[in-house]
Amino acid sequence: MTTATLPAPNLFSRIVRAIPVVGGLIRAVEREVDTIYYLLVIAVTALVLAIQTWGLPALVLTAVAMVPVMFVILIILARP
């Protein structure tokens, strides 16, 4: 009989999981992967409601906030 041991979580992982909202979301996604789809629907709904409430500034601020995310994605894809 063999027993598998999990590696100890690193410091960054422990800090992120200690943040109240983010840590709860990470634990929920780890328990059930389908939760990520619900989170995406909630995020899109919040964006639509923000655009209906505040108009174009909400859309522009969302696009500006996504620029660093897209840079990271492009850097990851461009690595050899």
ZIWOPE-V987274 format. One record per residue. N is the residue number from 1. RES is the residue in one letter. D_FIRST is the distance of its C-alpha to the first C-alpha in Angstrom with 2 decimals. Layout:
BEGIN
n = [N & N]
res = [RES & RES]
d_first = [D_FIRST & D_FIRST]
END
This chain:
BEGIN
n = [1 & 2 & 3 & 4 & 5 & 6 & 7 & 8 & 9 & 10 & 11 & 12 & 13 & 14 & 15 & 16 & 17 & 18 & 19 & 20 & 21 & 22 & 23 & 24 & 25 & 26 & 27 & 28 & 29 & 30 & 31 & 32 & 33 & 34 & 35 & 36 & 37 & 38 & 39 & 40 & 41 & 42 & 43 & 44 & 45 & 46 & 47 & 48 & 49 & 50 & 51 & 52 & 53 & 54 & 55 & 56 & 57 & 58 & 59 & 60 & 61 & 62 & 63 & 64 & 65 & 66 & 67 & 68 & 69 & 70 & 71 & 72 & 73 & 74 & 75 & 76 & 77 & 78 & 79 & 80]
res = [M & T & T & A & T & L & P & A & P & N & L & F & S & R & I & V & R & A & I & P & V & V & G & G & L & I & R & A & V & E & R & E & V & D & T & I & Y & Y & L & L & V & I & A & V & T & A & L & V & L & A & I & Q & T & W & G & L & P & A & L & V & L & T & A & V & A & M & V & P & V & M & F & V & I & L & I & I & L & A & R & P]
d_first = [0.00 & 3.79 & 6.75 & 10.04 & 13.15 & 16.49 & 19.42 & 22.13 & 25.04 & 28.15 & 31.46 & 33.10 & 30.37 & 30.61 & 34.40 & 34.56 & 32.26 & 34.51 & 37.56 & 38.19 & 38.94 & 37.00 & 33.81 & 33.96 & 34.50 & 31.61 & 29.22 & 30.74 & 30.31 & 26.65 & 26.04 & 28.15 & 29.41 & 32.46 & 33.87 & 35.20 & 37.68 & 39.02 & 39.48 & 41.39 & 43.64 & 44.32 & 45.22 & 47.57 & 49.17 & 49.76 & 51.33 & 53.61 & 54.69 & 55.40 & 57.50 & 59.38 & 60.06 & 60.90 & 61.56 & 61.39 & 60.39 & 57.04 & 56.41 & 57.56 & 55.45 & 52.36 & 53.13 & 53.72 & 50.41 & 48.59 & 50.14 & 47.58 & 44.73 & 46.28 & 46.87 & 43.19 & 42.28 & 44.90 & 43.73 & 40.13 & 41.45 & 43.83 & 41.36 & 40.94]
END
